[in-house]
Amino acid sequence: MSERIAVIGGGLGGLSAAALLASEGFDVTLFEKNSNTGGKAAVIQGGGFSFDAGPSLLTMPFILHNLFTACGRNSDQYISLKKIEVICRYFYPDGTKIDAFADREKFKTEVHDKTGEPKDHLEKYLTYCQKIYDATADVFILNDFRSLKLFLSSTGLKSLLKLPQIDPLRTVHQANSSFFNDKRLVQLFDRYATYNGSSPFLAPATLNVIPHVEYTMGAYIPEGGIRRISEALQQLAEESGAVIRRGVQIDEIVTDGNKASGVRVDGKIYHFDRIISNADVNYTYEKLLNNPPRAEAKRYRKMEPSGSGLVFYWGVEKEFPGLEIHNILFSQDYENEFRELFEQKKIPSDPTVYVYISSKYHSSDAPRGGSNLFVMINTPYDNGKITEEEVQRTRETVISKVSTMTGEDIRPLIRFEDILTPRMIQERTNSRWGSIYGVSSNSRNAAFLRQANRSSSYKNLYFCGGSAHPGGGIPLVIQSGIIAANKVIEDTKRGSSG
């Protein structure tokens, strides 16, 4: 196919769309404003330490494999995945430690031994989570639920019959509380609402699909780190024929009436038949299209941005045998933590702390005898209220909590440090106020209001990435690129302008 396609942004969604379209014979040019592709899945290095800058875990690996297969390639020749045996180690204020094993029987035994919770409670809960996945995957995750063709198919009709199983009327916390007696287990599974920047006390229980994805399908780390995913996708895109231009900032999406017709770079206009924006949806409407009055732009602007994060990258002169690759140190009052995040819009006074140590798997990520601590807490999006003083106060709080978890003061052991704030996330990725996942899911209908992969306001304009359907997280972002690319293919075959 001779159509010229522009992809704006080299995140995982943009790379996936570029690879699939190039493999189908489209003339694809991807523009990335940074010197490297990968978006939030970047790398930070210094002092002999290497860190995955953002995402730290891969789930639903079949989506990645499907993309390579669709491009006529074997993913095993590009990337090697290892399933994690202990998905996460949880630390509680009362001293309890719970290992979330990938093996369901071991996990049930661990939960029973540590909390006294009957084993069948966990089994019933994960079965419930699977029912939500079975009801939502085909229509709401793997495809565009707005497609009439899909809903009229046998797959769509079967999914419609399963809709009562998605549990949209309860919150994540209410549903989890109905399955477990022990509050520590409720807190463990409430945490999964944060995977798309939402609160378990506000978001619908439909998000309980996430534990199924992690515990039944498995959690993985690629050989070479999460950054290897973006490297593999870039290689796939280029080998398929896509041209990737790094260090190029798109100033404007050029339109002819209500039709996207090109992009402007440094005053020069490049014409394209179709355009896919992997940039943040709000940024696309407000800056690239410069047309805020559009209905889509107005609607999206009114939606609550997702939460953000504050990350400390600490290269530490010590190994920690008591920690796993992924660790969580819970706060004392989880409900108050989310009240501070989403009602008071401030960094929590007692934050839950996530610690990811990739050097436990990739020894080359830290010097001999050292560890690379990726330490993250949830924060509100930054609309100008997060000050440098607050970041530094939070740093001391986090250091104290991590020192408690490790059993040793880590302050004198830090040999390298870097920090990523919500404001820096906005500057690097153009995400609105540093929101990591586009919009939050703190309402029952939020998932239905995400930006569609095909624009309804502009012909020939498409969207992918974490702020578009189906949402944030590595597999969903890759799937968004696949869906957007398939929309382009579909429209081209029928001679449509989108």
Buried (B, 14 or more C-beta within 10 A) or exposed (E): BEBBBBBBBBBBBBBBBBBBBBBBEBBBBBBBBBEBBBBBBBBBBEBBBBBBBBBBBBBBBEBBBBBBEBBEBEBEEBBBBEEBEBBBBBBBBEEEBBBBBBEBEBBBBBBBEBBEBBBEBBBEBBEBBBBBBBBBBBBBBBBBBBBEEBBEBEBBEEBEEBEEBBBBEBBBBBBBBEBBEBBBBBBBBBBBBBBBBBBBBBBBBBBBBBBBBBBBBBBBBBEBBBBBBBBBBBBBBBBBBBEBEBEBEBBBBBBEEBEBBBBBBEEEEBEBBBBBBBBBBBBBBBBBBEBEEBEBBEEBBEBBBBBBBBBBBBBBBBBBEEBBBBBBBBBEBBBBBBBBBBEEBBBBBBBBBBBBBBBBBBEEBBBEEBBBBBBBBBBBBBEEEBEEEBBEEBBEBBBBBBBBBBEBEBEEBBBBBBBBBBBBBBEBBBBBBBBBBBBBBBBBEBBEBBBBBBBEBBBBBBBBBBBBBBBBBBBBBBBBBBBBBBBBBBBBEEEEEB
